[in-house]
Amino acid sequence: MNSTETLKQNLAGTILLPGNPGYDEARSIWNGMIDRRPAIIVRCRTEADVARAVEYARDNHLLVSIRGGGHNIAGHAVCDGGLMIDLSTMKEVRVDASASRVRVQPGATLFDVDRATQAHGLATPTGINSTTGIAGLALGGGFGWLSRKVGLTSDNLVSARMVTAEAECIQASATSHPDLYWALRGGGGNFGVVTEFEFALHPIGPEVFSGLVVFPRSEAATVLRKYRNFAAAAPDELSVWVLMRQAPPLPFLPREVHGENVLVLALCYLGSEESGRKLIAPLADFGKVLGQHVGMQPFTAWQQAFDPLLTPGARNYWKSHNFRELKDGLLDTLVELAGQLPSPQCEIFIGQLGGQVARLAADATAFGNRDATFVMNVHGRWNSPAEDKADIAWAREVYRRTLPFATGGAYSNFLTAEETERVKSAFGANYARLAKVKASYDPGNFFRMNQNILPEGTYTTGQGKSSNLASEIAERNVR
Ligand SMILES: Cc1cc2nc3c(=O)[nH]c(=O)nc-3n(C[C@H](O)[C@H](O)[C@H](O)COP(=O)(O)OP(=O)(O)OC[C@H]3O[C@@H](n4cnc5c(N)ncnc54)[C@H](O)[C@@H]3O)c2cc1C
């Protein structure tokens, strides 16, 4: 019996080889630009399966990739010719309401987490698209509508179970492997395969005051200046994000607005409808409101509100920056470039942080760059390969023209595969400590399909920049 057969027999889950039914589906991820073919996909059911997959990859000198929700723009969930650890069927979510804790398996999506926790009127902060995987999001940081009030997803990580590069199962928490616990809160998938997360929960909703206010792009420059002042004074309970794109055919917008370039303020307030309405009253005077849809709705519904714009399979290319403030020059540049959207699905997103995220010390966890008050993500998004060039060029142009206003930091979960030179910036001053932890838990850089942290002392370029090792190895597909 060959070793693949032995592996198969020892798994509670399954393996998928090229040509097997389900293989192509399993290797497809959110970003339709990524088309990689693992030599073997191990669809794990249990922690023991994960350990066996790691052992098998190690024994056979295979490159390993880890798939949680498969949303990462860089496509690190899938490797060419190596072994993909597919966690997508490990989706159990167990709530302990009396302890305000939830245990989550790594294949769960944000939807799975919200559904289970909101049944108890509780939530942990996550992102704004319910089909995103909790695993990659939490390991890289994770922010959304609750973050200004209760921090990042990773700030709410209480413990994690992990399979190491030696195929050992360990637990990280404040009292067990505290160095690893620190690193897992923002350091990404560099240290091992997390098989269970434990998060803190907070009373939220189950209804939140939330929705959209839509303005014409022609008034965007004024609206953004007013938004800047408004956001600076907003309480932690209120988050207002900016979205510049073509108006979707939303029922509350007049038909003639559909497809027009607009600026959308998307907001969520964690309080009563009455105080929410008072708080957001000034928005109506920001400019000519084309339409608005704001009110109390289930938190789970608001968490899914953007899903129709972010469906899987389209071609996507992102560029992102962190900003401490929204200077006039930045706003004018964004308004100009939002007027040149190359495809109907392209958009510029600005998420509002600050609040509790900024209150923690920069080295409290591995998450770098807590100084970002706003995180911009330029979503190049289109369907046909014929549009690749124009859409990628537009996203790069927005990035280039807004660079002078940026902090120089980055959010690791928004980086594309080609941005290896920004990995160090994403971890900021925490990089050196992360490299030490990496050297303790994965000295051979076995887990390198990620925003790669090099084990301390192993590989740096003459310029001291982070190297392209991860992508080089991925390309060469050798160990
Ligand atoms: C449409 C969309 C909306 C988004 N919105 C937000 C948002 O609002 N807020 C936000 O913070 N981010 C957001 N993101 C970014 C998101 O946080 C990242 O894409 C994240 O990596 C997704 O996690 P995943 O598990 O789905 O990804 P995957 O592609 O499955 O995994 C990404 C990487 O995480 C690591 N990883 C995954 N699972 C494990 C594991 N169990 N153990 C160890 N390492 C693992 C691996 O390195 C893997 O390559 C969004 C992304 C998309 C595509």
The ligand as an ORCA input file, in Angstrom:
! r2SCAN-3c Opt
* xyz 0 1
  C     -14.962     39.742      0.609
  C     -14.004     39.916      1.742
  C     -14.333     40.734      2.799
  C     -13.444     40.907      3.853
  N     -13.781     41.715      4.886
  C     -12.945     41.833      5.936
  C     -13.307     42.597      7.064
  O     -14.377     43.198      7.120
  N     -12.442     42.687      8.094
  C     -11.245     42.035      8.091
  O     -10.508     42.139      9.069
  N     -10.867     41.302      7.022
  C     -11.688     41.186      5.960
  N     -11.318     40.438      4.882
  C      -9.971     39.868      4.832
  C      -9.924     38.533      5.549
  O      -9.667     38.772      6.911
  C      -8.813     37.644      4.972
  O      -9.077     37.417      3.629
  C      -8.669     36.338      5.731
  O      -7.440     35.767      5.405
  C      -9.768     35.372      5.381
  O      -9.673     34.210      6.126
  P     -10.106     32.804      5.485
  O      -9.995     31.776      6.538
  O     -11.407     32.960      4.791
  O      -8.991     32.671      4.377
  P      -8.089     31.484      3.830
  O      -7.723     31.939      2.461
  O      -8.707     30.153      3.993
  O      -6.834     31.545      4.769
  C      -5.948     32.619      4.702
  C      -4.670     32.245      5.380
  O      -4.886     32.164      6.783
  C      -4.099     31.126      7.320
  N      -5.003     30.144      7.925
  C      -6.288     29.887      7.604
  N      -6.772     28.958      8.435
  C      -5.788     28.640      9.290
  C      -5.673     27.763     10.385
  N      -6.699     27.024     10.810
  N      -4.496     27.672     11.037
  C      -3.441     28.422     10.662
  N      -3.493     29.273      9.627
  C      -4.655     29.382      8.957
  C      -3.284     30.530      6.206
  O      -2.033     31.179      6.143
  C      -4.112     30.897      4.987
  O      -3.348     30.997      3.820
  C     -12.200     40.239      3.829
  C     -11.881     39.403      2.761
  C     -12.774     39.243      1.725
  C     -12.403     38.397      0.564
*
